[in-house]
């Protein structure tokens, strides 16, 4: 662990029109390790498709559990062929 943020409810300062407060919090906490190829593991509260894409673009690998019906997830996710 290299950084920590105490949860104080929704951090609207970390939100923007295109990201959620939890997405903004993750980006804030990872700003010091961008480009280093670190691996970030998270639970489904933080797992958003757009965030994984943002982390990848910052050269941070992300892994986490997801909910197939979460906003932004492909409709075919979790369906069997």
TIVEX-114075 format. One record per residue: chain; x, y, z of N, C-alpha, C in turn. Coordinates in Angstrom, 2 decimals. Layout:
+--------+---------+---------+---------+---------+---------+---------+---------+---------+---------+
! chaine !     n.u !     n.v !     n.w !    ca.u !    ca.v !    ca.w !     c.u !     c.v !     c.w !
+--------+---------+---------+---------+---------+---------+---------+---------+---------+---------+
!      A !       X !       Y !       Z !       X !       Y !       Z !       X !       Y !       Z !
...
+--------+---------+---------+---------+---------+---------+---------+---------+---------+---------+
***
This chain:
+--------+---------+---------+---------+---------+---------+---------+---------+---------+---------+
! chaine !     n.u !     n.v !     n.w !    ca.u !    ca.v !    ca.w !     c.u !     c.v !     c.w !
+--------+---------+---------+---------+---------+---------+---------+---------+---------+---------+
!      A !    0.85 !   -1.16 !    0.00 !    0.00 !    0.00 !    0.00 !    0.90 !    1.23 !    0.00 !
!      A !    0.57 !    2.21 !   -0.83 !    1.38 !    3.42 !   -0.88 !    0.56 !    4.68 !   -0.61 !
!      A !   -0.77 !    4.57 !   -0.68 !   -1.63 !    5.74 !   -0.48 !   -2.96 !    5.27 !    0.07 !
!      A !   -3.68 !    6.18 !    0.73 !   -4.97 !    5.84 !    1.30 !   -5.85 !    7.08 !    1.28 !
!      A !   -7.14 !    6.85 !    1.16 !   -8.12 !    7.94 !    1.25 !   -9.25 !    7.44 !    2.14 !
!      A !   -9.60 !    8.21 !    3.13 !  -10.69 !    7.85 !    4.03 !  -12.01 !    8.14 !    3.33 !
!      A !  -12.91 !    7.15 !    3.34 !  -14.21 !    7.32 !    2.69 !  -15.08 !    8.25 !    3.53 !
!      A !  -15.53 !    9.33 !    2.92 !  -16.36 !   10.32 !    3.60 !  -17.69 !   10.51 !    2.87 !
!      A !  -18.17 !    9.47 !    2.25 !  -19.37 !    9.58 !    1.42 !  -18.94 !    9.92 !    0.01 !
!      A !  -19.90 !   10.16 !   -0.85 !  -19.56 !   10.45 !   -2.24 !  -18.68 !   11.69 !   -2.32 !
!      A !  -17.56 !   11.54 !   -2.94 !  -16.61 !   12.63 !   -3.11 !  -16.92 !   13.33 !   -4.43 !
!      A !  -17.83 !   14.25 !   -4.43 !  -18.24 !   14.91 !   -5.66 !  -17.11 !   15.72 !   -6.30 !
!      A !  -16.11 !   16.06 !   -5.50 !  -14.96 !   16.77 !   -6.06 !  -14.17 !   15.88 !   -7.01 !
!      A !  -14.27 !   14.56 !   -6.83 !  -13.57 !   13.63 !   -7.69 !  -14.38 !   13.27 !   -8.93 !
!      A !  -15.61 !   13.74 !   -9.01 !  -16.47 !   13.40 !  -10.14 !  -16.37 !   14.47 !  -11.22 !
!      A !  -16.70 !   14.07 !  -12.40 !  -16.79 !   14.98 !  -13.55 !  -17.99 !   14.52 !  -14.37 !
!      A !  -18.27 !   15.23 !  -15.42 !  -19.44 !   14.87 !  -16.23 !  -19.31 !   13.49 !  -16.85 !
!      A !  -18.09 !   13.01 !  -17.06 !  -17.91 !   11.72 !  -17.72 !  -17.37 !   10.62 !  -16.81 !
!      A !  -17.17 !   10.91 !  -15.51 !  -16.70 !    9.86 !  -14.60 !  -17.48 !    9.93 !  -13.29 !
!      A !  -17.56 !    8.78 !  -12.62 !  -18.25 !    8.70 !  -11.34 !  -17.30 !    9.11 !  -10.21 !
!      A !  -17.85 !    9.41 !   -9.02 !  -16.97 !    9.73 !   -7.90 !  -15.98 !    8.61 !   -7.56 !
!      A !  -16.42 !    7.34 !   -7.63 !  -15.49 !    6.24 !   -7.33 !  -14.40 !    6.14 !   -8.39 !
!      A !  -14.74 !    6.36 !   -9.64 !  -13.76 !    6.37 !  -10.73 !  -12.73 !    7.48 !  -10.49 !
!      A !  -13.20 !    8.66 !  -10.13 !  -12.31 !    9.78 !   -9.85 !  -11.39 !    9.51 !   -8.67 !
!      A !  -11.91 !    8.83 !   -7.65 !  -11.09 !    8.49 !   -6.49 !   -9.96 !    7.55 !   -6.88 !
!      A !  -10.27 !    6.53 !   -7.69 !   -9.24 !    5.60 !   -8.13 !   -8.18 !    6.33 !   -8.95 !
!      A !   -8.60 !    7.19 !   -9.86 !   -7.63 !    7.94 !  -10.67 !   -6.77 !    8.85 !   -9.80 !
!      A !   -7.37 !    9.44 !   -8.76 !   -6.61 !   10.29 !   -7.85 !   -5.57 !    9.47 !   -7.08 !
!      A !   -5.97 !    8.30 !   -6.60 !   -5.06 !    7.47 !   -5.80 !   -3.95 !    6.84 !   -6.64 !
!      A !   -4.15 !    6.71 !   -7.94 !   -3.14 !    6.07 !   -8.79 !   -2.28 !    7.06 !   -9.56 !
!      A !   -2.47 !    8.33 !   -9.36 !   -1.76 !    9.34 !  -10.16 !   -0.24 !    9.26 !  -10.02 !
!      A !    0.24 !    8.79 !   -8.87 !    1.69 !    8.72 !   -8.64 !    2.35 !    7.50 !   -9.28 !
!      A !    1.56 !    6.52 !   -9.71 !    2.14 !    5.30 !  -10.27 !    1.81 !    5.13 !  -11.76 !
!      A !    1.28 !    6.15 !  -12.39 !    0.96 !    6.07 !  -13.82 !    2.23 !    5.79 !  -14.61 !
!      A !    2.09 !    4.90 !  -15.60 !    3.20 !    4.61 !  -16.49 !    4.18 !    3.58 !  -15.97 !
!      A !    3.97 !    3.08 !  -14.75 !    4.91 !    2.13 !  -14.16 !    4.51 !    0.67 !  -14.35 !
!      A !    3.33 !    0.40 !  -14.94 !    2.91 !   -0.98 !  -15.17 !    2.43 !   -1.71 !  -13.92 !
!      A !    2.01 !   -0.97 !  -12.90 !    1.51 !   -1.61 !  -11.68 !    0.21 !   -2.34 !  -11.95 !
!      A !   -0.15 !   -3.23 !  -11.04 !   -1.40 !   -3.98 !  -11.12 !   -2.31 !   -3.52 !   -9.99 !
!      A !   -3.55 !   -3.22 !  -10.34 !   -4.52 !   -2.74 !   -9.35 !   -5.68 !   -3.73 !   -9.29 !
!      A !   -5.96 !   -4.25 !   -8.10 !   -7.05 !   -5.19 !   -7.89 !   -8.14 !   -4.50 !   -7.10 !
!      A !   -9.40 !   -4.75 !   -7.48 !  -10.52 !   -4.07 !   -6.83 !  -11.75 !   -4.94 !   -6.81 !
!      A !  -12.72 !   -4.57 !   -5.98 !  -13.98 !   -5.29 !   -5.96 !  -14.96 !   -4.62 !   -6.93 !
!      A !  -16.17 !   -5.16 !   -7.00 !  -17.11 !   -4.67 !   -8.01 !  -17.63 !   -3.25 !   -7.75 !
!      A !  -17.44 !   -2.70 !   -6.57 !  -17.85 !   -1.32 !   -6.32 !  -17.07 !   -0.36 !   -7.21 !
!      A !  -15.82 !   -0.63 !   -7.44 !  -14.96 !    0.24 !   -8.22 !  -14.80 !   -0.20 !   -9.67 !
!      A !  -15.21 !   -1.41 !  -10.01 !  -14.98 !   -1.96 !  -11.35 !  -15.95 !   -1.39 !  -12.38 !
!      A !  -15.44 !   -0.52 !  -13.21 !  -16.21 !    0.07 !  -14.31 !  -15.40 !   -0.10 !  -15.59 !
!      A !  -16.07 !   -0.42 !  -16.67 !  -15.39 !   -0.63 !  -17.93 !  -14.58 !    0.59 !  -18.35 !
!      A !  -15.15 !    1.78 !  -18.22 !  -14.44 !    3.01 !  -18.59 !  -13.21 !    3.21 !  -17.72 !
!      A !  -13.30 !    2.84 !  -16.44 !  -12.15 !    3.03 !  -15.57 !  -11.02 !    2.08 !  -15.95 !
!      A !  -11.34 !    0.82 !  -16.27 !  -10.31 !   -0.11 !  -16.71 !   -9.61 !    0.42 !  -17.96 !
!      A !  -10.38 !    1.03 !  -18.85 !   -9.80 !    1.62 !  -20.06 !   -8.89 !    2.80 !  -19.70 !
!      A !   -9.33 !    3.65 !  -18.79 !   -8.51 !    4.79 !  -18.35 !   -7.22 !    4.31 !  -17.68 !
!      A !   -7.32 !    3.29 !  -16.84 !   -6.13 !    2.75 !  -16.19 !   -5.16 !    2.18 !  -17.22 !
!      A !   -5.70 !    1.44 !  -18.19 !   -4.86 !    0.86 !  -19.25 !   -4.12 !    1.96 !  -20.02 !
!      A !   -4.83 !    3.04 !  -20.32 !   -4.20 !    4.16 !  -21.03 !   -3.12 !    4.83 !  -20.20 !
!      A !   -3.18 !    4.68 !  -18.88 !   -2.16 !    5.24 !  -17.99 !   -1.09 !    4.20 !  -17.63 !
!      A !   -1.12 !    3.06 !  -18.37 !   -0.17 !    1.97 !  -18.16 !   -0.26 !    1.38 !  -16.75 !
!      A !   -1.51 !    1.22 !  -16.28 !   -1.80 !    0.54 !  -15.02 !   -2.74 !   -0.61 !  -15.37 !
!      A !   -2.36 !   -1.83 !  -14.98 !   -3.21 !   -2.99 !  -15.23 !   -4.27 !   -3.09 !  -14.15 !
!      A !   -5.50 !   -3.34 !  -14.55 !   -6.59 !   -3.43 !  -13.60 !   -7.26 !   -4.79 !  -13.64 !
!      A !   -7.67 !   -5.28 !  -12.48 !   -8.36 !   -6.55 !  -12.37 !   -9.40 !   -6.41 !  -11.27 !
!      A !  -10.62 !   -6.85 !  -11.57 !  -11.65 !   -6.75 !  -10.55 !  -12.88 !   -7.55 !  -10.89 !
!      A !  -13.68 !   -7.80 !   -9.88 !  -14.96 !   -8.46 !  -10.11 !  -15.92 !   -7.45 !  -10.71 !
!      A !  -16.87 !   -7.93 !  -11.50 !  -17.82 !   -7.03 !  -12.14 !  -19.24 !   -7.56 !  -11.99 !
!      A !  -20.19 !   -6.69 !  -12.13 !  -21.60 !   -7.06 !  -12.22 !  -21.99 !   -6.92 !  -13.68 !
!      A !  -22.50 !   -8.00 !  -14.27 !  -22.79 !   -7.97 !  -15.71 !  -23.86 !   -6.95 !  -16.07 !
!      A !  -24.70 !   -6.54 !  -15.12 !  -25.76 !   -5.58 !  -15.42 !  -25.41 !   -4.14 !  -15.02 !
!      A !  -24.15 !   -3.89 !  -14.72 !  -23.71 !   -2.55 !  -14.34 !  -23.68 !   -1.63 !  -15.55 !
!      A !  -23.96 !   -0.38 !  -15.34 !  -23.98 !    0.60 !  -16.43 !  -22.67 !    0.59 !  -17.19 !
!      A !  -22.75 !    0.57 !  -18.52 !  -21.57 !    0.61 !  -19.36 !  -21.01 !   -0.74 !  -19.74 !
!      A !  -21.55 !   -1.82 !  -19.15 !  -21.07 !   -3.15 !  -19.49 !  -21.78 !   -3.63 !  -20.76 !
!      A !  -21.09 !   -4.38 !  -21.62 !  -21.72 !   -4.90 !  -22.83 !  -22.91 !   -5.79 !  -22.49 !
!      A !  -23.97 !   -5.69 !  -23.26 !  -25.17 !   -6.49 !  -22.99 !  -24.90 !   -7.99 !  -23.11 !
!      A !  -23.93 !   -8.37 !  -23.92 !  -23.65 !   -9.79 !  -24.12 !  -22.77 !  -10.38 !  -23.04 !
!      A !  -22.28 !   -9.57 !  -22.12 !  -21.41 !  -10.06 !  -21.07 !  -22.18 !  -11.04 !  -20.17 !
!      A !  -21.60 !  -12.19 !  -19.96 !  -22.21 !  -13.18 !  -19.10 !  -23.21 !  -14.09 !  -19.78 !
!      A !  -23.52 !  -13.84 !  -21.04 !  -24.45 !  -14.70 !  -21.76 !  -23.69 !  -15.89 !  -22.33 !
!      A !  -24.30 !  -17.01 !  -22.30 !  -23.69 !  -18.22 !  -22.86 !  -24.06 !  -18.31 !  -24.33 !
!      A !  -23.13 !  -18.82 !  -25.13 !  -23.41 !  -18.93 !  -26.59 !  -24.51 !  -19.92 !  -26.90 !
+--------+---------+---------+---------+---------+---------+---------+---------+---------+---------+
***
